[in-house]
Amino acid sequence: MSRISEERKAALLRRYGSNYANKAGMPGRGPGMRGPMMRGPGMRGPGIRRPGRGDHQKAGGPHDGDGKEKSKKWIEIIRRMFAYIGKDAVKIPVVFACVLCSTLASLGGSYVLRPVINNLVYADRSAEEKLKNLVLGIFIMAGIYSIGILCTYFQQKIMVGISQNALVKIRKDLFGKIQRLPVKYHDKHTHGEIMSRFTNDLDTVGMMLNNTLPQLFSGFVTLIGTVVLMFMTNWILALVTILTVPMIAYVGSAIGNRSRKYYMGQQQALGAVNGYIEEIISGQKVVKVFNHEETVMEEFEFLSDELRDKQMKAQFFGGIMGPVMGNLSQVSYSLSAVVGGILCITAGFDIGGLTIFTNYSRQFSRPVNELAMQINTVFAALAGAERVFEVMDEPSETEDAPDAIEVCSETQPKEGARPIKGEVVLKNVTFGYTPDKTVLKNINVTAKPGKKIAFVGSTGAGKTTIINLISRFYEIEEGQILLDGEDIRKIKRDSLRRNIAMVLQDTHLFSGTVMENIRYGRLDATDEEVITAARIANAHSFIERLPEGYNTVLEGDGVNLSQGQRQLLSIARAAVSKAPILILDEATSSVDTRTESLIQKGLDRLMRDRTTFIIAHRLSTVRNADLIVVLEHGEIVEQGTHEELLSIEGRYKQLYTGVIELD
């Protein structure tokens, strides 16, 4: 018997079901949640995240507001989708013409059977004449069907090109938008949630553009054409067939509604299972450390059973749709055959006409079913497109002021740019991530060119926030940050960031060679400059010991390197940038003492002649700073050199001597 409590079961379904529902298992988030509850290597942060904006738009179409607002929203989404077709729009009529010809060829080929069969069954013609007419009929049918095949080929070829060109444009715009979004957007959305826009959301859009539109048109033409040909063949039989439509529509609608309901539950359960798997695999070390293997197996078994139950219902109703509709069409077919037989005996209705009519009658429900299924695909595509456009409509980073200037370092002069030495001054800076909570209050710090400024304090004191403001990841609300006397809001954002190098606690290495990863700090750096930067970072010796030296390919974020080696490459990347301002955000907190000593030597070389801001939990690493700023609750409580702060016997000395802990 499962040891999982009912409360825990409800929590599992609520947590993973809401985070992953209707995303086909792609990682995402629900209101107030940013990621997994556990964390392991490679995860971005602790389990419970600060509240953010949830995914309120689920699969199935936009659903905010009343029906009229929905319709307007759908129309706008469709307009935006088709705007990406652009110049290819002139090909759409050709596609529809091909679909029309293919559909008419299919219907017309069947209609040719009428004279062929009549030619064979009536005895007033010679065998030679019957054979001649049969061969002629076969050739005519072959020609008609060949035209249909060619039209289908060209329709598919053209439509694939149209849809893929449109998807490329959407994908490029989406990726470009991601690059322009402010850091706060990425702070509130998980990687998986953003990735789902590029994968399953765009896949549904591509499916609609590539297949659904032609099939909708084909189904509509087939339905109209079938009805017209049935009336042309025999109007009495056509009426008999059409009388069965309400019954077929009612049963199909009832099954479809049940199927849709259970399908939504299946998607939610599938998302819960996939979300749980993704989280537990990512946190395997945590699971093993606390011996929770049995617990997670039981929880997974519960979620898996929930998925099985919902899949059985969804697939049952989805599976019976075809047979039920097929049998109902057989009822229509049987009625047509019986009435047609009577007409053949009593009213002179021809055998060929009865044959093709029963064929049309049997196929009559097929375009109806196809149209219904394609409508569901359209709704899914609209939901996917809405989520994509939702990201595109997010506000980008604020535009630079029209009179914004460009700056450069004195060692890297650039035409039209103002050289800077690297003096940074924070004047009365006040800031909060949300209007109701102030994180920094009246911060005043002066960093002279080439000096080292260290920020220390408890978690949440505002250390990293200051760094975010200096880099303009967030815009300050009150006060000023000056760079060589110029307000950074009057400096072009990309120009400002080119002159700031960062070494973070969590290093990130891209797939590529060691040389390419270091050169990422300045893409026009020569091989000699890269090697010089590696020497500055104390990384040259270990790089040379790699199998291919600087040409060694790193994969999976440098999994074949130690944490210390990855950090040294990060330092080399900062060194090659030659930026006059350097930010070290707990650059040595995740390595051992011996490796820290090696990294510290590289950092010491890197900090020479650079204005450096240091955030460190290990206070031993900031002893040599020119100014140590002690922050608590967003305010500066002390500042001075190491010796000065020890002499006043305040907060810093308590932290340094361990009287109180720096958490």
Phi, psi and omega in degrees: 000140181294138178268005181282128180288159178298325179296319180293321178299315179297321180294320179298312180295320181293315185291304185280326179297318181286327182287329190240002185299140173060025176239019180052034176085000179288141180301138180204209182204159175244179182303128175080002181239138179245348182180193184296158178282331177258163174222146178221191180303132179091349178281156190273343183179187181294170187296303182274122184258165177288151186300145176217185182278126184274170177275095182272348180262111182256169179300145181118356175111160177301141182219029176261143178082185181276182184300322181295319178294322177300312182300316179298319181293318178298317179299318179294320179296316179299318179300316180292322178298312184285343175296333180284347176291327172056233183294338179289353182300331180293342180276343183301314178301325178296318178299313180296325177295319178294318178298317180299314180296319180296317181292315179295326178295320178296316179290317182293324178299321178292323183292332179295339179299333185301304179292329180297313180292317179300324178298327184276327188272338182270138191267006183275009180235152181286162179298322181294318180294321178298317180296318180298315180294325178296313180297318179299316179297320179297317180294321178296315178298318179298319179295317180297313181293328177295319176298317178299319180296316179297318179296319178297319179299310182292323178299314181293317181298314181292316185292324176299317178297317179297311184293318182291323176297319179294317180297321178300317180294316179297315182297318179294318179295320180294315180295319177297322178295320178302322180291335183265352180289146179291161181300328182298331176295315180291334176291334184259355183230137181285161177300318182297321180297317179292319180298327182298334176294322182282338187257268189292329180293313179289331177298318180294323177295315179298321179297319180293314182295322187279317188245317192295314183300311177298322182289325175299313180295317180296317179297320180295314180296319180298316180297310180296315181297321179296316179298315181299314181293326177296317178292324177294327182283309178195116185290331179293313179296325179297317178295320178301316181294317184292332179296337179276351183299314180303320178296314180297317181296319181296311181295317179297320179294318180297314179294319181298318179296316178295317181298317181296319179299312182287330177296319177298318176296322178297317180297321179294316179293322178296318177298321180296316179297312181294321178296319179295317178300313182300319183290315184291321178295319178296327183255031183302321181296320179294318179301315183289323180300320183261011175056046182256021182302314181296321181297312182292329177294320178293318179295320179294320179299320178297312180296322180294321177295321177298318178296317180300314182299317182286326178294321180300316180291315182297314183286332176296307182291325176292325182286328182278349181302310182297306180300317181297312180295324178296318179292323177295322177294330176293325175300314178298319179298317181295316178300317180297319181294317181295309181296321179296320178298318178298318179295325178297323182282319189260333187239009177074021178292134186283151182295322179297319178296318179297321181297309183289329180293315178298327177295315178296321181297320180292328182271356189299323183282342184298309179296330177296313179297318181297319178298318180297316180294321181291329176298319177299320178296322178298315179298318178297319179294321177297320178295317178296316179296322179298319180293324178293312181292335176299319177291317181297332182272356176297142179295131177284175173303144183302143180293149174295149177298147181305328181260020181297143183257166176249142181236163178209162177281158180293334180275347179231068183297148180220136183298130179084356181256149180272121178294141180235151178267332176113021176282127181239128181232127173258120184242112175050046184280126175232137186203148173213141179292330175233152184301333186270359182220116179272126182266319178241138183230111171053058182273129177230114180217139176239124178246109179288156180304133177080001182266160180250122180247126180248137175250125177231158181154172182291163175301132181088005182285341178114012183296306182293330179299320178299317179297319179298325181286320179299323180276358183060033169290330173229152180263135181291153181265318180225151179090194183217151166239120185251137174243111186051042176084357182254130177300129185295341177288347177259010177250138179303134187301314182293328177292319178299313184289333175296338182258015175234123176255144182233141169234112186257165177296315179266101181283153175226123177248140182269160175294125184154185182281166176300318179302315181293324180292321177289319182294346179301336177292333176201106191294340180265010180291141178280168177300322180295320178293324177296315180295320177298318178297321178296322177294319178300320183279000182069026183255348187299318185295316181286330178295319180294336180276352177291156185309316181245018180061229181290344179265009176294130182275128177260135179228158177059045178062032176072042183293340180274008177244156174283166179300320180296319179294321177296321179293324177295322176295324177296321178294319178297322178298319177292324182293320184290340181290335181057028178289140181285347180241133183235136177240125178243107183257092180051049187292343182239012187285340185255018181236164180283173186296319181295315178293324178300321179298318179295316180294322182298324177297318177295321179293322179300318177293320182295325185282348180301131176061020176238143171284119190239133173249127186240130169246123184213140172273329178275106186294343177295337182278352183246009183301325184270008179293146179287333178212129177248124181251121181261121182248141172215126178054038175080008180234150176279121179258334178206153169203146183161187176282173180302312181294319181297318182290326176293325184290332182275353175051052179249217185299316183299316181296323178297320178291317185293320182273354178084011177299321171235154185268145175265100184259000000 
